[in-house]
Amino acid sequence: MAGVSMLIEEANIQVNDVFLDAGSGVGNVLAQIALQTRAFRVVGIEIQRDLAARGMELIASRASRFPHFLKISVVTADIRNIAEGSDTVISADPDSKLAQPSSPPPFYFATTLCSKKMWFWQCVLCA
């Protein structure tokens, strides 16, 4: 995960940041970001329901040992279909459920976006 370590070093993720990983798979990047940064929230969007479910199972099973995992949530969705608007938003409230009905897309609160080999932060507008 040298690439993720480089991302962490360069992105300077702070306590008010929401990190979003598009195509999060089973959540390896999410776990590393949650453990190694001060991100307020760590969000994954995964199109494959089985990968997203398995990832959340793994994360939930280790949350008592690694409390930072409690700030991770995963949404099963095709990001291409939620770019214009969605019924799902990740709440910025750490005491809330992982995903709630709303109008902004899941990346609405994101300050750092990771998508495979590219990553963006504050100055990038998703369109």
CORDA-V479189 format. One record per residue. RES is the residue in three letters. OMEGA is omega as a letter, one per 40 degrees, with the letter a starting at -180 (* if undefined). NEAR is the number of other C-alpha atoms within 10 Angstrom. Layout:
res	omega	near
RES	OMEGA	NEAR
RES	OMEGA	NEAR
//
This chain:
res	omega	near
MET	i	9
ALA	i	7
GLY	i	10
VAL	i	16
SER	i	14
MET	i	10
LEU	i	17
ILE	a	15
GLU	a	12
GLU	a	9
ALA	i	15
ASN	a	14
ILE	a	21
GLN	a	14
VAL	i	11
ASN	a	13
ASP	i	21
VAL	a	24
PHE	i	28
LEU	i	32
ASP	i	24
ALA	a	22
GLY	a	21
SER	i	25
GLY	i	22
VAL	i	22
GLY	i	26
ASN	i	15
VAL	i	20
LEU	a	27
ALA	a	19
GLN	i	17
ILE	a	26
ALA	a	23
LEU	a	15
GLN	i	13
THR	i	18
ARG	a	17
ALA	i	22
PHE	a	19
ARG	i	28
VAL	a	28
VAL	i	29
GLY	i	29
ILE	a	23
GLU	a	24
ILE	a	17
GLN	a	16
ARG	a	13
ASP	i	13
LEU	i	17
ALA	a	23
ALA	i	18
ARG	i	14
GLY	i	23
MET	i	20
GLU	a	13
LEU	a	14
ILE	a	22
ALA	a	17
SER	a	12
ARG	a	14
ALA	i	15
SER	i	11
ARG	a	9
PHE	a	14
PRO	i	12
HIS	i	23
PHE	i	23
LEU	i	18
LYS	i	22
ILE	i	25
SER	a	24
VAL	i	26
VAL	i	24
THR	a	18
ALA	i	20
ASP	a	14
ILE	i	18
ARG	a	8
ASN	a	10
ILE	a	16
ALA	a	15
GLU	a	11
GLY	a	14
SER	i	16
ASP	a	13
THR	i	19
VAL	i	21
ILE	a	29
SER	i	20
ALA	i	18
ASP	a	11
PRO	i	13
ASP	a	9
SER	i	10
LYS	a	10
LEU	a	18
ALA	a	17
GLN	i	13
PRO	i	11
SER	a	14
SER	i	12
PRO	i	17
PRO	a	19
PRO	a	27
PHE	a	24
TYR	a	18
PHE	a	18
ALA	i	21
THR	i	21
THR	a	23
LEU	i	22
CYS	i	20
SER	a	13
LYS	a	10
LYS	a	7
MET	i	8
TRP	a	15
PHE	i	17
TRP	a	18
GLN	a	11
CYS	a	8
VAL	i	11
LEU	i	9
CYS	i	10
ALA	*	5
//
